[in-house]
Amino acid sequence: MKGYMGNILEVNLTTGAVGKTTVEREVLRKFIGGGGVAAKLFLDRVSPDVDPLSGGNVLFLMTGPLTGVRLPGAARFAACFKSPLTGIWGETNCGGNFGVGMRFAGYDGIAIEGASDKPVSIVIEDEHVEIRDASDIWGMDTYEVTDILKKQFKGGKEVKVLTIGQAGEKLVRYAAIINDKRSALGRTGGGAVMGSKKLKAVVIRGTGSVEPADAAGFEKIRKEVLEKVKTSKDTESLRAYGTAGGMVAGTKRGDVPYKNWALGQDLDIARKISGQVMAKEYLVKTAACHGCPVACKRVVSVKEGPYATEEGPGPEYETLASFGSMLMVDDLAGLIKINEACNRYGVDTISCGCTIAFAIDCFENGIIDSGDTGGIELKWGNADAVLKMVERIGRREGLGDILAEGSRRAAQRLGGKAVDYAIESKGLEAPMHDPRAGHGLGLAYATSIRGACHNQHLVLAIEADGMSYPEIGLPGPYEAKTSEGKAKMTMLCEDLGMVVNSAIICQFVLGSLSLRDLVDMLRTTTGFDYSLAEMMECGERIWLLKRGLCNLMGVRAVDDRLPKRMLTPVKEGGAAGSVPDMALMLRDYYRLRPLDDEGRPAKDKLRSLGLSDLADRL
């Protein structure tokens, strides 16, 4: 089956059974791969009422048809499951090399169900699959485990390692899954799902390759897109300064949140934690995901001082903002150390940083005190305190045990005004882009499938960065700080985002390409004669499927909201005085999708897209 490997590896950790299943080509055409196919498999196989931390929750590790096919930005893969953080559809994807390893081993995905009664690892070497005892590495951090397993399986093609740290073992609800130290399946708590299954690591060695369906056509489009990416100004900037190269510019336009979303800007902090300063003072070299010419990843070291750090993965923009601007920390060396701690313990840096910001607000406003924190002075700008709290969260010690539940649950436990400081939607802490600077992003946060999210859609790229796709109804440029006309823009950006995250291709690369390029990459890889219209229909189908899954898990219209602080105008910076008109945008959005008064997709629409089974269950 060219373009696809034709196999889903099935592993049951309760029974120890290992096998393979296939996905029908009709399903692949309609749902593409990645999170799209995973959502279809979840609907068919898993009860929406399943306890996220039980053996009944299935962890789907999924590639897309573009994964591993020698295209720039095509190393990504996804993890999908019911989220222990939000209680609804959980999905996260990352680059690195594990997804390519899956494809080279002969699998489009891995479905892991059940739970072991002791720590185990799954070892995959092409056709050979084994469940091994992992008691000797249980309790270790992700860096230690990765080094041990790579040494243990030394010889031949290097293995790829996917592992959890102590946070996953302790069921921190936003625990991450780490690939080879530097790439994280961070959002929505997949690390806790692995921990609940007593699954410490997945090791893979694949010796095969991925063959496109139309080799000649694929080679033509590959050369074209590679040249576009290599010569792109975006590539030049990302390679030089990483994802934090826009920290100062983003701050000036009001996009970067400060002081738990209460402050409009602080340019002094922005300059001190920028990608430019990192490149000048701490950068050792750049790194790239498998086969990607962009090389946006940072390899850094802090040679001396209290935050001395050996050469290793550096922080991305989201981490620098989550622990820097959000917490008013301007010490870049401290942020590099905090990033290392998050990677080692295995926690999502966005949720972790935001939950600590919540805790600092609670401390500053008298809801908790030093007795609750174990003597840690949780003050704005205190990098030492933040590092200590990350460690306590990773071990679930003291206040860290409460914060390990995420900001929504922590606020419910602390009570009173604590809820005002939990900046989340549907239980997922918001990423580091302020919807007061781009109103469509506010709608996208509210309606996003997994909770507040910036990369399951393309709103940020279209609204803030000036990309446009007039051929699908996104003419651009859009005025960011207005709510008029944003419902249609957001809906189309969501549908396109579903395609991108099912294909799967990196959005940093997509910014250098046209939609015709994306259609041609999919068409020549899969052999399906996609048109642009059919591709967008796939995106709409996938979005509605995931929305329906969330409805089955309890999501209703009332959950499509933004927290109060995001709807409170700031006085400083590029977004001063700007607030999204959520009532206007939601009214238009519900009409266009369409969704009923309870936030459920119209059944006629579902049936027209081949989702009659979902329509019958709603």
N, C-alpha and C positions, 0 to 999 in steps of 0.2 A: 504494500500500500504506500506508494511514493508520496512524500509530503507528510505522512503520518507513519509512525512505527507500527500501528495496528494492535498494540497491546496496552492494557492497564494491568499492572502488577497488583495482585490482591494479597494482603497480609493480614491474618487474624492473630492478634497477640494473645487472645484467650486460649484458643485451641492449638496455636502453632501452625495452622494450615497456611500454605503458600500456593498460589495459582495465578492464572491469567484470565482476563476477560477481554472482550473486544467491544468497541463502540461502533454502531452502525454508521455507514457513510452519510446517510440522510441526517443523522443527529450531528455529525461533524460539520456538515455543510450549514446547518441552521444555527449551530452554537459555536462553531469555529474551533475552540479549544480553551485552555486556561480556565479562568473563572466561569466562562460560559458553559462549557461541558461539565465542569464540576457542579454547577448549580442544577443542571439537568439530572446528573447522577444522584445528587442529594435529594431532589424531589422524588425520584423513583425509589430510593433505597432507605431513606432515613426519616424517622418521625420528626416533625417540627417541634414536638414536645420533649425531645431528648434532653437529658441533663448534659450540659456541655462538658462536664468533667467526669462523665461516665464512659464505660466501654462502648456504649451504643453510639456515641458521637464518632463519625468517621472523619479522619484527617485525609483530605485529598491533596496530594502534591502533584501539581499539573503543569505540563508544558503547553505551549501553543505550537501551531504548525511552523512558525518562523524561528522557534528556538533551535539554535545550533546549525543554521543553514548558511553560514558565512556571510551574513548581512550585518552591518553595523547596528549596535543596539539590540541584537537578537539573542541575548544570553539569558533572558528573564524567564522566571517560572513563578508559579503561584501556590500558596497554601490556602485551602478553603475548609470551613468547618462551622459549626455553630459556636459563636463566641462566648467564652466564659466571662468576658468583660461586659458585653452589651446584652447578651441573651438573644441576639438575632444573628443574621448571616454575618459570618466572619470571613474576611478575605484579605490577603496581603501578598504582594509580590516583590521580588528583588532580582538583581542581576547576579554577578559572580560567575560560578562555573557549575553548580550542582545540576541545574536544569539541563545544560548541555550534556552532562554526564548521564542523566536519565535517558536522554534520547540516544546517545551513543551506546548505551547498554540495551537498547531495544524497546524502550517504554515511553508512551505518551504521558503516563501518569502512574502514581502509586496510591492505592486506597488502603489505608491502615485503620482497621477496626478492632474492637475488643480492648482488653487491658491485661498486661502481664501481672503476675503476683510478685515479681522481682525485677530489678533493673535489667534491661536488655538493649541490645543494638541490633539493627538490621544491616546485614552485609550483603551487597549485591555486586556480583562480578559477572556481567552479561547475563547468561541464562542461570547461573548458579546463585541461589538466594538462601541465606541462612539467618536464623534468629539466634544470637549469641548472648551469653551472660555478660552483663555490664556492671556487675557489682563493684569491680575494681576501679571504675571511673566515676561511679555515682558520687556526688559530692564535690566533684572538681569543676573548675570554671571552663568556659568554652575554649579558651586558648590552650589550657593544659590538655583538654580532651583532644583537640585538633592535632596538637603536636604528637601525642601518644599514638593516635590512630594512624596518622600518616607514617610514623616510624614503624608501627606494627605491620602495616601493609606495604612496606617499601619494596620496590622491585617491580619492573614493568611500568606501565602507564600510571601516573600518579593518581591516587584515589581522591575523590571529592568528599568532604565531610560536612554533614548537617548535624548540629548538636544544640542542646540546651545547656544552660548553666544552672547555678543553684536556684535562681529565681523560678525557672520552669519546674524544678523539682519541688519547690515550696508552693507551687500553684499560685504565684503572683499573677493576678488576672490580666496583666499586660506583658507577661513574659514573652520574649522573642525567641526565634529560632535563628541560629547564626551559621552561615556558610563560610567555612575557611577563614574565620576570624573577622572578615571585613565586610560581608554582605549580610543584611538582616531582613528576615521576614518579621517585621516589627509589630505592625498594627493588629489589634483585636485579640491578642492573647494566644496565638498558636503554640507558644512555648509551654503554656499551662496545659494545653490539650495533650501535648507530648508527655509532659510530666505526669498527668493523670493516668496515662497508659504505661507508665514506668519505662518509657522509651527515651533512652539517653541520646542516642545518635543513629543516624543512617549514613552508611559508608557505601560509596558507589565507585565502581571502575567500569567504564564502558569502552570497548575497543572498536565499535562500529562507526557508522557515519549516517548522516541524513541526506537522502537523495530527493531533490525536487522532482515534481511530476513532469515539468517541461524544462529540461536541462538547458536547452539553447535560449529559451525565453528568459529563464531565470538568470543566466549568466549576463545577458544584456542588461536587465534591470539592476542586477547587482553592481555592475561597473558604473552605471549611471548614478545610483544612490550613494555609492562609496565616494565618488568624486564630489558630489554635492555636500556630503557630510565633512569630508576632509577640508574643503575650502570654505566652510561656513564660519562666519564671525562668532556664532554661538560656540562652535567647537573650539575656536581659538581662546575664547574667554574661559570656558570650562576647563580646558587643559591647563591654562596658566594659573587660574585662581580657584578652581573647583566650584562647587555649588554655592559657596558663600561669597563669590565675587560680587554679587549684587546687594550685599548687606547695606551699604551706605545709600545706594540709589533707592532700594526698597524702603528704607527708613524715611527718606525724603518724601516719597509719594504716599506714606502712611500705611504701607503694606505690612511692616514688621511690628508685631505686638510688643509692648513694654509693660513691665510691672503688673503681670497678670491681667493684661488688656485694659488697664486703667490709665495709662499714659500714652500720649500720641507719638512722641519720639524722644530719643536721646542720642544725638549724633556723636557725642563723645564715646559712648559705649559702642555704637555701630562701627566707628573707625577702629577701635581697639580690638574688636573680635572679627574683623573682616577677613575674607579670603586673601586679600592683598597682604595683610600683616602676617597671616599664617605662612604665605609663600616666602616672605622675606625672612622670617625669624625661625620657623620650625619645620619647613618642608624639606624632606630628604629626597623624595622622588615622587613621581606620579604612578598610578596604577590603573588598570583597566579591567572591565569585565571581559569574558572570553571573546576574543576576536573584534573588540571595539576600538576604533581609532581615536575616540574622544579622550579617553584616559582622564576622566574627571575625578577619580578617587585620589585622596591624599595619603601619603605615607609620611609620618612626622616623628619627631623625637624632641623631648625636652631634656637637655643635657644636664641641668643642675637645678638646685633649689628644692623647695618642698614638694613640687609637682613633677620631679624628674620622672621621665617616662622613656622606656626603651623604644626603639624604632618599631612602629606599628601603624595600624589604620588611624587616620585622622578624622575629626568630626565633620559631618556634612552641615549644610545650612540649617536644616531643621533642628539638629542637635545644638548648634551654636545659639540659635534663637530660643529654643526651649529652656536651655540652662543659662544662657547669657542675657539677652534682652528681657526675657520673661521674668528672670530672677534678679535683674540688674547687676549681674556679674560681668565685670570688664576685664578679668584676668584670663587671657587666652591660654596660658600654660595650665591654669586650673581647669579650664574647660576641656582641654585635651586629656587631662587626668580623669575628669568626670566621665568623658566619653569612653575611655578605656575601661573604667569600672562598669559602666552600663553594658559594654560589649562582653566583658568577662562574666558578669552575673547573668547576662542575657535578658535585658529589659528593653522595651520600646522607649526610645529616648523622648518622643513627643509626650506620651502619656505620663512617663515618669517625671519629666521636667514640669509639666503642667500640674501634676498632682502635688509636687513640692511647692509650686507657686501658690496653689490653693492652701497648703499648710502654712506658708509664710503669712498669707493674708489672715488666716485664722489666728496665728500667733500674734500678729500686729494688732488685731482687733479683740484680743482677750478671750477668744473662744478656747484656746489651749495655752498652756504656759510651759516653763522650763521643766516642771515636774512631769508633764506629759511627754516632752521631747527627750527625756533622759539627760537633761542638762545642755542640750544643743540649743544655741541661740539662733533660732530661725529668723534671721534678719535679711532684708534685701541686700544683695551684693556680697554675701558671706560665702565664698567658694568652699571654705573648709567645712562649714555646716552642711552645705549641699552635698559634698562628697560623703560625709558621714551618714547623711540620711539615705543616699543611694545605697550604701552598704547595708543599712538597716532594713531597707525595703527588700533588697535581694535576699536577705536572711530571714525576713519576717520577724524582726525583733522590735519590741517596744512599739512606739508610734508607727514604725515601719510596717508593722503587721496590719494596721488600719489603712495606711496609705497604699499598701499592696493590693487593696480591693478596688483601687481607682477612685477618682474624685467624687463621682456620683454616690457610690456606696459609702465613702468616707464622710461625705456631707450628711447623708441620712443618719449615720451613726452619731456624729457629733451634734447634730440638731441645730435649732435656732437659725441664726443668720449664715451659718456655714454654707448653705445651699447657694447663696449669692456669689460665692467665690469659686464654685465648681463650674468651669467654663467648658461645657460639653454639649453635645447633641446626640440623643439616643444612647447616651452612656459613653460615647467615645470623645476623648479630649480633642479639642480643635487643633489643627496644625497651625503653622506659623505664618499665616497670611490673614490679614485683617479685612473682613467684609465691609467695614466702613469705608475702605479705600476702593472697593469694587463690589457693588451691590449684588450683582449676579452671583458672586461667590457666596454671599449670605444665603441666597435661595438654594444654591448647590449644597452648602453645609446642611441646611434644614432637610432637604429631600434625599441626600445621599444615602445609598443603600446601607452602608455599614456604620453610619453615624458621620459626624463632621469629618470631611475628607476633601483633599485637594488634588488627588491623582487618580480617582476612578472616573474622572471627567476631564474636559479640557477648558473649563471656564477660565482658569487663571491665565492660560496661554492666549486665549481669544480676547478676554476682557482687558487684561493688564499688559500683556506683552505684544499686542497688536497683530497677532496672527489672524488670517481670515480665510474662509472657505466659501466663497459666494455660490459655488456650484451645489452646495447643500443647504443654502439659506443662511449662511454666516458671513455677511458681506464685510463687516468691520470697516474702519476701526470703530469701536464702541466707546462711548463716554462712560468711564468706570463708575463715577459717583452719581449715577442716576438709576432709578428702578424701572423706568419705562422701557418696555420692549425686552426685558431681561428674561421673561418666562420662556419664550421661544428659543432664545439663545442658549439658556441653560439646558433645556430639554435636548436640543440637538448636540450640545457638548457632552451631555451624559451618554447619549446613544453612541457617539463617536468614541467616547472613552471606553465603553463596553467592548467595542471592536479592538481597540488598542490593547486592552488588558486581557483579551482572549487570544489575540494573535501570537504571542505577546511581543511588543516592541517598546523600547524605552522612549519616553516622551521627549527626552533631550535630543534624541536623533530625529524624531518625527518633526520637530520644529524646522529642520532643514529640508523637508520633503514636501511633496504635494500629495493630495488624496489620490491622484492617479497613480503615483508611485506605490502607495499602500495597496490599492486594488491590484496592481500588477504583481507586487510581491506575493500577495495572497493567491492570486490566480495561478501564477507559474509554479508556486510551491505546492499547492494542494491539488491542482488539476481541476478545481471547480471553476467554471466560467463566470465568476462573479462580475457583476456590473457595480457601479458606485451605488445605485439605488438598492440592489440586493444586499450589499455590504451594510448600508445604513439600516436596512430592515432587520438584519441580524442583530445589530446593536440595540435597536428598539425591542426586539424579542427578548434579548438577554436581560435588558434592564427591567422589563415587565416581569420576567420570570423571577428575578431576584427580589423585586418589590413584593411579588406575591408570596414568596417564601417568608419574607419578613412579616407580611400580614398574617400568615399562618402561625408565626412565632409571637404575634401579639401587637405588632406595630399598627397604629391608627393615625388619623389625621392630626390629632393633638400632639403627636410626637414629631411632626415636621415643624420644628421651632428653632429659634436661637436663644441662648441665655440672655438674661437681662443686661448684663454688662456689655455685651456686643451691640446692644441696641441703645446704649448710652453714649452720646457724642463725647469725643475727646476735645480738648482745648488746643492741643499742640499739633504741629506737623501738617502733612499733606492731606490728611483725612479729617481735619478739624471741622466740627459741626456737621459732619456727614453721617447719616444713619439710613440703612436700607428700609424701604417701605415693604415690610414682609406681607402685610395683608394684600396689597396690590399684586405683588409677584405671585403669591400662593394662589390667589383667586384665578389669575390668568393661567398659571401652570396647571392647576387641577382641570381647567376646561380643555387645555390643549392635549394633555396626556391621553385620554382623560382618566381621572380618578373620581370615585364617588365621594360622598360627604364623609365617609369613614376612612378615606385614603386608600381604598382598594381599586385596582385597575378595573375598567369596564369589561364585563364578561364578553361582550361582542368583540371588543378589540382583542382580547386574549384568544378567542376562537379564530379570528381572522388571521392570526399569526401562528396557528397550529398549537396553541396552548390550552386546548379544551380540557385536558386532565387537570390543569391548575384552576381553570374557571369553575369546574365542578366542585372543587374543594374549598373555594372561597365563599 
